[in-house]
């Protein structure tokens, strides 16, 4: 399947999932996960008119997206991988949105940068719904407190993000994230990937992150 064929198929499946859930057409944003993808694959999707992409690595993004932004106006690039505090300054200059705010030190760094720049990307708080010790994210029991702290810093908080544990039914995790968001008055739900985005849409996802189903398998990172 070509990249553009994959893109069209995923967009059709998103539209069908929106309709099945009784949601408005276009209410779910498709983030095409372009990390570690060969340039020709990404450029094929850009040429098709898609403009919303997700990246995991600051340095990789800095190396390729400035030139693509010039060639393809209107690009929006979101940070969807773990963000080291020492790379926050570069990240706020590269990305429109950061989906992986997961600790106070990073929130404080982003808030200081926002004050210095007069602008900052919007943010999602990452929730570790499976309470996995090896995975980043705020524990569900600390979510309300952390959301309140982020709001006190005047960061533009858009919503919550999660990555359910591998091998588990994702539905309870999506439902949990939706409950946390609702009680905190947050509209954004960044959840769902290639294998489960339709389930995520049924639970209220506003942003789904799809890579391999659009681009094909990634090459291993060197």
N, C-alpha and C positions, 0 to 999 in steps of 0.2 A: 504493500500500500504506500502511495506517495504521502508526503507530509501534508499536502493540501487535501488529499482524500481523507486522511486521518482527521484533520481539522474539521472538515465538513461533517464527518460522521459523528464526532464528539459534540459539535454544536447541535446536530439533529437530536442526539440522545438527551442533551441538556434541555432542549425545548420540549421533548416528550415527557421528561421527568417533571418539569415545571407544570405542564398541563395536568399530569397525573396527580400532582400534589395540590391542584387548584390554585396555583400561583401565577402571577402575571408573567406573560412572556417577556423575557429580557431581564428578569429580576435576579438572575444568577450570573455573576461575572466569571468568565473562564480565564484563569491564569495559565498560560502555556509555559510549562517548566522547561526552560531552555538551558539549564546548567549542563555543562560538559557535552553539549551537543555540537556536532560539526557545523561550521558556519553555513554551509550550503543548505542544511536542513532548516536552520532558523530563518535564513533569508527567503526560503520558499514560503514559509508561513507569513513572514512580513510582507512579501509580494502579494499574498492573497488578501491582505488588508487587515490581518489581526495585529493588534497594537498593545496587548497586555501580556506581560511576561514575568516569570518568576526566576530568581537566581538564588543560589546558596552561598556563593563565595564572593567576597568584596573584590579581591584582586582580579578574579576572572571577569567580573562585571566591568571593572574599570578598564580592562584591556580591550573590550569589544563594544560596549554599548555607546560610548560617545560617538563613534563613527556611524553606527547604525541609526542613532537618533538624527544625525544630519541627513542621512539618505532616506530615512522613513519617518517623516514628521509625525508627531502625535504619540510617540511610544511612551508607555508607562511601564516602569520596571519595579517590581516588588521584591524585597528581601524576604526569603522564606526559609533560610537556613539559620543556624545558630550564629549570633553576632557577638564577637569578642568586644569587650568594652574599649580596647585600644584601637579598634577599627571603626568606632562609632562616628568619628568626625568624617572619615571618607564615606561612610555609608549614608549619612544625611545629605551628602552632596550628590550621591548617585541614584538614590531610590525615592520614589514617590510615597511608598508605604513600607513599613517594617512589620512583619507578621510574628516576630519572635521575641517580643519583650517579655523577659522571664525572670528578672531579678532586680532588686532595688538599685544596685550599683549601676546597672545599665540605664534604668529609668532616670536616675540622677544625672548621669552623663548626657543623655539625650536632652534633658531639661536645660542643662547649662548651655549646650550647643544651640538649643532653640532660642534662648535669650540672647546669645551672642550673634546669631544669624538673623534673628527676627522672623524666622520661618523654620519649620521642621516637617519631616514626613509624618503622615498619620500613622498610628500604631495599633496593633492588635496585641493583646496579652495572650501568651501561650500558656494553656492549662494542661498539666500532665494528668489527664483523666484516668489513666491506668496506674498512676502512682508508681511508675517504673523508676527504680533508682538510677538506671543508666541514661535516662532520657531527661532532656531539659524541660522546663515548664514549672509553673506555680502549682502546688498541690491544691486540689479542689477545696479543701477546708480553709485555705488561706486566700482563696480567690477574691472574696468580697473585700477583704482588708487591703489586698494589693491594688485592686481596681480603685478603691477610694484614695489610696496614696498617689497613684498615677494622676488621678483627677486633680488632686491638690497641687501637683506640679504644673498644671495647665498644659499638659501634653494633649494633642488631638487624638483622643482614644476613640477608635472606630468600632472595636469589637473584640472578640475572642477567637483563638485558634487552637486546634488540637490535632494530634496524630495518634489515632488509636493503636493499641498494642498489636503487633503482628500476630496473626493466627486467631485473633478474637473477633467475635461479631462486633462490627463497628457501631451498630445502631444504638446500644446503650450509652456509648461514649458521646455520640452526636447528640442524643437526647439530654445527657448531663450538661454538655456545653450550652445547649439552647436554654436550659433552665437557669444556669448561672448568668447567662447574658440577659435573660428576661428580668430576673429580679434585680439586676444592676442597671436596667434601662439602656442596654446596648443593643444596637440593631445588627451589627456586623457579625457574621459567623463564617470564619475561614476554615472549612473542613471538607474532606472528601478528596480522594485522589483517583488515579486511573481505575483502580479496582472497585471503588465503592462510592463514586461521586453521586450516583443516582439515589442511593440510600441517604447520603448527606443532604441532597436537595429535598427529599421527603421530610427531613427533620429541620429544614429551614436554612440550609447553607445559602450564604450570599456570595461567597467566593469559593470556587473549587480549583484545585491545583492538579493539572493533568500534564504529564510529560510523555511517558513511553507510548501511551495510546495515540498521541499526535505524531511524535517524532520517531518512534521506534526505540529500541534498546540503546542506552547510552554506552559510549566507550568508557572503560575504566579510567578514573582520574589518575594521572601520573604522579 
